[in-house]
Amino acid sequence: MKIAISSTIGKINEPISERFGRCKYFLIFDSECRKWDTKRNPAESARGGAGSQVVQFLCDNGVRAVISGQFGPNAYTALAAAGMQAYRASSGTPEELVERLLEGELQQVDVGSGSERHY
């Protein structure tokens, strides 16, 4: 399974980004081969619809689960429609959070957790 984590810096040992749709990078972990890939968020500077654009981008990259600090309501709706699992984390590094997810220690969210922000 591929897991995407929102990131500001793009490194697995740095704190995650609080933002989902407009984070700078996504770190994508493939649990089958245990490899990491860093992808620049193509919707970071989108005028609108960043959440849905990001979900499409992640789908195109085979992602099935995401971890972030916040999910706006539109982003969460797009994630749910795509069948992606969403997990909220208030702190931690991508490396730590993936391990917590794989050990069943992260709780899946079932509603958007942030407001719509366009900055």
C-alpha positions as CSV (number, residue, x, y, z in Angstrom):
1,M,0.0,0.0,0.0
2,K,1.2,3.5,-0.8
3,I,0.8,6.1,2.0
4,A,1.3,9.9,1.3
5,I,2.3,12.3,4.1
6,S,2.1,16.0,3.7
7,S,5.4,17.8,4.2
8,T,6.9,21.3,4.2
9,I,10.5,20.3,3.7
10,G,10.3,16.9,1.9
11,K,12.4,14.9,4.3
12,I,11.2,11.8,6.2
13,N,12.8,12.9,9.5
14,E,11.3,16.4,9.6
15,P,7.8,17.3,11.0
16,I,4.8,16.8,8.8
17,S,2.9,19.7,7.3
18,E,-0.3,20.9,9.0
19,R,-1.8,21.5,5.5
20,F,-3.0,18.9,3.1
21,G,-4.0,20.5,-0.2
22,R,-1.4,23.2,-0.2
23,C,1.6,21.6,1.4
24,K,4.9,21.9,-0.5
25,Y,5.7,18.2,-0.8
26,F,4.2,14.7,-0.4
27,L,6.4,11.9,0.9
28,I,5.0,8.7,-0.5
29,F,5.9,5.4,1.3
30,D,5.4,2.1,-0.4
31,S,4.8,-0.5,2.3
32,E,5.5,-3.4,0.0
33,C,9.0,-2.5,-0.9
34,R,9.5,-0.1,2.1
35,K,10.8,2.7,-0.1
36,W,10.2,6.5,0.0
37,D,9.6,8.9,-2.8
38,T,9.3,12.7,-2.6
39,K,6.9,14.5,-4.9
40,R,6.3,18.2,-5.3
41,N,2.7,19.1,-4.7
42,P,1.4,20.3,-8.1
43,A,-1.6,22.1,-6.4
44,E,0.4,24.1,-3.9
45,S,-0.2,27.4,-5.6
46,A,-3.6,26.6,-7.2
47,R,-6.1,29.4,-7.2
48,G,-8.9,27.1,-6.0
49,G,-9.7,23.4,-5.8
50,A,-6.3,22.4,-4.4
51,G,-7.7,19.6,-2.4
52,S,-9.4,17.8,-5.3
53,Q,-6.4,18.4,-7.5
54,V,-4.1,16.8,-4.9
55,V,-6.4,13.8,-4.5
56,Q,-6.3,13.2,-8.3
57,F,-2.5,13.6,-8.2
58,L,-2.2,11.1,-5.4
59,C,-4.6,8.6,-7.1
60,D,-2.4,8.9,-10.2
61,N,0.6,7.9,-8.0
62,G,-1.2,4.8,-6.6
63,V,-1.7,6.3,-3.1
64,R,-4.4,4.6,-0.9
65,A,-3.9,6.4,2.4
66,V,-2.9,9.9,3.5
67,I,-1.6,11.4,6.7
68,S,-1.8,15.1,7.4
69,G,-2.4,17.7,10.1
70,Q,-5.7,19.0,8.6
71,F,-8.0,18.1,5.8
72,G,-10.4,20.9,4.5
73,P,-14.0,19.9,3.9
74,N,-13.6,19.8,0.1
75,A,-10.3,17.8,0.3
76,Y,-11.9,15.3,2.6
77,T,-14.9,14.9,0.3
78,A,-12.6,14.2,-2.6
79,L,-10.6,11.7,-0.5
80,A,-13.8,9.9,0.5
81,A,-15.0,9.8,-3.1
82,A,-11.7,8.3,-4.2
83,G,-11.8,5.7,-1.5
84,M,-8.7,6.9,0.2
85,Q,-8.2,6.5,3.9
86,A,-7.3,9.8,5.8
87,Y,-5.4,9.9,9.0
88,R,-4.8,13.1,11.1
89,A,-1.7,13.6,13.1
90,S,-0.8,16.7,15.1
91,S,2.9,16.0,15.3
92,G,5.6,13.6,14.3
93,T,7.9,12.9,11.4
94,P,6.7,11.0,8.3
95,E,8.9,8.1,9.3
96,E,7.4,7.8,12.7
97,L,3.8,8.3,11.5
98,V,4.0,5.6,8.9
99,E,5.2,3.1,11.5
100,R,2.3,4.2,13.8
101,L,-0.1,3.7,11.0
102,L,1.2,0.3,10.1
103,E,1.0,-0.7,13.8
104,G,-2.7,0.4,13.9
105,E,-2.0,3.4,16.2
106,L,-3.4,6.2,14.0
107,Q,-7.1,6.9,14.0
108,Q,-8.8,7.3,10.6
109,V,-10.8,10.5,10.2
110,D,-14.3,10.5,8.8
111,V,-14.9,14.2,8.4
112,G,-12.8,17.2,7.2
113,S,-10.8,18.6,10.1
114,G,-9.8,22.1,8.9
115,S,-11.4,25.1,7.4
116,E,-11.1,26.1,3.8
117,R,-8.0,28.2,3.4
118,H,-6.8,29.8,0.1
119,Y,-3.3,31.1,1.0
